[in-house]
């Protein structure tokens, strides 16, 4: 079974500086590392595909053009970008939470890099944007569609990173929310309902905004869930060993 071994030397400086900025330095550094190793590979391969590549594998099915455009779903689609700061806010501010955050981020980085390899080796253009009726949109819908189309070329089809990222981040936040639920059950239950309703809407929105094919959605869910399963043994080790022993075991500290 696929399993993640935390990178020792890579995370060691981050771990040893974790108490800086009133205990927030690790979270800040993990966010910056994610911005570099998640965002940069995606946009690099997206622009390479748009400029130089042609479709090698076309995953379009007849049903893709039968799915209606629902302009308002651009909102849950765009709300993916709220998942990244949200996961940092929900992360427990203790050594166990910090260990888990590092493992989650490493999983996200590795999933992204593997997806980017697929994007370059088997590029697929998502040629569905011609179905969008711009005249039927209101102001904020037009603005969000413009923003997405300006920043994201219609490539990097499958597996959908929108699904891979949102699923892994939602599962991470769920782990922490369930652990915190005993302190404020109503608030955390509401949070979990909102989180997973948004994830379902986001999953639908990649089709109804014509950003992806159905194949991209299915492969994205499968891909993300396999990565999530691969993280489980490593996460169990944090619980079994304790965060400090776990950090020593993987070379983050002496």
C-alpha positions as MATLAB code, in Angstrom:
seq = 'XXXXXXXXXXXXXXXXXXXXXXXXXXXXXXXXXXXXXXXXXXXXXXXXXXXXXXXXXXXXXXXXXXXXXXXXXXXXXXXXXXXXXXXXXXXXXXXXXXXXXXXXXXXXXXXXXXXXXXXXXXXXXXXXXXXXXXXXXXXXXXXXXXXXXXXXXXXXXXXXXXXXXXXXXXXXXXXXXXXXXXXXXXXXXXXXXXXXXXXXXXXXXXXXXXXXXXXXXXXXXXXXXXXXXXXXXXXXXXXXXXXXXXXXXXXXXX';
ca = [
       0.000    0.000    0.000;
       1.219    3.509   -0.859;
       2.589    5.196    2.230;
       4.224    8.506    2.970;
       7.487    8.796    4.801;
       7.897   12.368    6.069;
      10.892   14.160    4.627;
      13.517   14.568    7.338;
      15.919   17.335    6.389;
      13.281   19.255    4.453;
      10.931   19.699    7.443;
      13.576   19.790   10.200;
      14.215   23.579   10.085;
      10.483   24.261    9.934;
       9.812   22.013   12.927;
      12.605   23.489   15.023;
      11.341   27.028   14.421;
       7.731   26.169   15.253;
       7.588   28.197   18.481;
       8.441   31.483   16.753;
       5.883   34.243   16.170;
       3.940   33.170   19.269;
       3.642   29.610   18.037;
       2.545   30.553   14.516;
       5.833   30.300   12.631;
       5.367   26.685   11.510;
       1.906   27.484   10.169;
       3.223   30.515    8.274;
       6.126   28.548    6.796;
       3.919   25.614    5.809;
       1.595   28.056    4.030;
       4.521   29.573    2.098;
       5.928   26.148    1.236;
       2.499   25.133   -0.028;
       2.254   28.273   -2.146;
       5.574   27.407   -3.788;
       5.271   23.640   -4.230;
       1.535   23.497   -4.956;
       0.650   26.684   -6.820;
       3.815   27.052   -8.899;
       3.814   23.523  -10.455;
       0.122   23.861  -11.318;
       0.373   27.221  -13.057;
       3.665   26.276  -14.730;
       2.242   23.114  -16.303;
      -1.023   24.912  -17.105;
       0.798   27.567  -19.124;
       3.148   25.061  -20.748;
       0.165   23.005  -21.912;
      -1.638   26.082  -23.189;
       1.392   27.345  -25.112;
       3.064   24.197  -26.415;
       1.018   21.012  -25.987;
      -1.921   19.390  -27.732;
      -4.495   16.943  -26.420;
      -3.118   13.405  -26.141;
      -6.021   11.842  -24.249;
      -9.484   13.384  -24.580;
     -11.687   12.377  -21.611;
     -14.821   14.122  -22.909;
     -18.034   12.064  -22.825;
     -21.351   12.892  -24.486;
     -22.859   13.669  -21.068;
     -20.391   16.521  -20.541;
     -22.238   18.738  -23.028;
     -25.612   17.730  -21.612;
     -24.765   19.063  -18.145;
     -26.237   22.582  -17.917;
     -24.268   25.698  -17.115;
     -25.253   27.040  -13.685;
     -23.547   30.396  -13.438;
     -24.067   30.783   -9.667;
     -21.949   27.672   -9.030;
     -18.867   29.718   -9.870;
     -19.096   30.806   -6.221;
     -18.589   27.347   -4.636;
     -16.013   26.695   -7.357;
     -14.022   29.773   -6.345;
     -14.399   29.017   -2.630;
     -11.745   26.333   -3.011;
      -9.299   29.168   -2.349;
     -10.828   29.625    1.118;
      -9.898   26.031    2.009;
      -6.180   26.854    2.180;
      -6.308   29.516    4.926;
      -9.156   27.628    6.622;
      -7.030   24.520    7.142;
      -4.377   26.670    8.834;
      -6.966   28.254   11.127;
      -8.540   24.921   12.105;
      -5.179   23.232   12.767;
      -4.684   22.744   16.536;
      -1.928   24.986   17.873;
       0.034   22.177   19.519;
       2.799   19.781   18.507;
       0.409   17.032   17.441;
      -1.477   19.441   15.217;
       1.776   20.780   13.776;
       2.979   17.240   12.963;
      -0.302   16.464   11.247;
      -0.243   19.722    9.303;
       3.224   18.906    7.962;
       2.101   15.415    6.918;
      -1.036   16.801    5.268;
       0.997   19.410    3.397;
       3.524   16.842    2.227;
       0.661   14.700    0.943;
      -0.813   17.703   -0.873;
       2.552   18.535   -2.436;
       3.156   14.964   -3.615;
      -0.385   14.622   -4.984;
       0.020   17.902   -6.864;
       3.364   16.951   -8.370;
       2.052   13.577   -9.541;
      -0.990   15.254  -11.094;
       1.286   17.740  -12.842;
       3.225   14.867  -14.401;
      -0.059   13.543  -15.804;
      -0.962   17.005  -17.088;
       2.252   17.150  -19.117;
       2.443   13.506  -20.238;
      -1.263   13.172  -21.114;
      -2.463   16.748  -21.716;
      -6.158   17.345  -22.329;
      -7.817   20.605  -23.312;
     -11.178   21.299  -21.649;
     -13.053   22.704  -24.646;
     -16.432   23.376  -23.009;
     -16.333   27.113  -22.386;
     -18.245   27.820  -25.598;
     -21.411   26.634  -23.787;
     -21.304   29.549  -21.343;
     -23.936   32.246  -21.941;
     -22.279   35.415  -20.680;
     -25.357   37.562  -21.285;
     -27.363   35.582  -18.725;
     -24.964   36.352  -15.832;
     -25.190   39.069  -13.221;
     -22.253   41.237  -12.181;
     -20.562   39.090   -9.556;
     -20.928   35.932  -11.644;
     -19.266   37.644  -14.604;
     -16.472   38.937  -12.374;
     -15.708   35.480  -10.934;
     -15.819   33.788  -14.353;
     -13.489   36.476  -15.719;
     -11.126   35.940  -12.796;
     -11.042   32.161  -13.248;
     -10.615   32.335  -17.028;
      -7.879   34.945  -16.729;
      -5.873   32.955  -14.177;
      -6.555   29.398  -15.348;
      -6.168   28.179  -18.926;
      -8.539   25.358  -19.991;
      -5.968   22.594  -19.506;
      -4.778   20.367  -16.607;
      -7.960   18.344  -16.931;
      -7.584   15.095  -15.042;
      -7.454   14.247  -12.265;
      -9.068   17.531  -11.245;
      -6.799   19.299   -8.772;
      -9.831   21.265   -7.619;
     -11.199   17.955   -6.347;
      -7.893   16.505   -5.132;
      -7.035   19.582   -3.084;
     -10.512   20.239   -1.696;
     -10.988   16.598   -0.676;
      -7.639   16.308    1.113;
      -8.069   19.671    2.848;
     -11.655   18.861    3.869;
     -10.568   15.512    5.313;
      -7.781   17.209    7.274;
     -10.156   19.813    8.691;
     -12.643   17.077    9.558;
     -10.020   15.246   11.629;
      -9.359   18.361   13.674;
     -12.986   19.465   13.915;
     -14.042   16.066   15.282;
     -11.277   16.267   17.868;
     -12.344   19.780   18.895;
     -16.063   18.999   18.880;
     -16.152   18.075   22.560;
     -15.318   21.671   23.499;
     -18.084   23.240   21.393;
     -20.249   20.579   19.750;
     -22.843   22.845   18.123;
     -20.285   25.163   16.519;
     -18.100   22.364   15.181;
     -21.082   20.346   13.930;
     -22.268   23.398   11.999;
     -18.751   23.855   10.647;
     -18.643   20.246    9.422;
     -22.033   20.534    7.724;
     -20.988   23.756    5.956;
     -17.635   22.236    4.990;
     -19.059   19.123    3.341;
     -22.032   20.880    1.734;
     -19.508   23.264    0.173;
     -17.387   20.312   -0.976;
     -20.397   18.684   -2.653;
     -21.330   21.969   -4.350;
     -17.720   22.472   -5.390;
     -17.657   18.981   -6.906;
     -20.791   19.750   -8.909;
     -19.487   23.189   -9.858;
     -16.457   21.931  -11.779;
     -18.992   20.489  -14.250;
     -21.608   23.257  -14.255;
     -19.022   26.001  -14.789;
     -17.539   24.002  -17.670;
     -14.142   23.923  -16.023;
     -13.888   20.105  -16.144;
     -15.207   16.904  -17.625;
     -17.055   14.249  -15.616;
     -14.002   11.995  -16.026;
     -11.902   14.637  -14.241;
     -14.292   14.602  -11.277;
     -14.309   10.807  -10.925;
     -10.542   10.421  -11.285;
      -9.995   13.339   -8.904;
     -12.063   11.680   -6.152;
     -10.336    8.315   -6.655;
      -6.891    9.881   -6.747;
      -7.509   12.002   -3.638;
      -8.975    9.123   -1.636;
      -6.004    6.873   -2.461;
      -3.677    9.591   -1.188;
      -5.787   10.006    1.938;
      -5.575    6.267    2.659;
      -1.822    6.415    2.140;
      -1.535    9.072    4.857;
      -3.320    7.028    7.508;
      -0.397    4.964    8.792;
       1.777    8.041    9.151;
      -0.997    9.899   10.998;
      -1.455    6.886   13.305;
       2.250    7.005   14.120;
       1.874   10.583   15.348;
      -0.819    9.411   17.738;
       1.017    6.237   18.807;
       4.504    7.696   19.222;
       3.557   11.190   20.316;
       4.652   14.235   18.304;
       8.107   14.627   19.839;
       9.098   10.976   19.356;
       7.602   11.089   15.864;
       9.752   14.135   15.065;
      12.872   12.328   16.315;
      11.938    9.166   14.417;
      11.851   11.020   11.107;
      14.867   13.215   11.676;
      13.163   16.522   12.357;
      15.033   16.911   15.629;
      17.869   15.262   17.557;
];
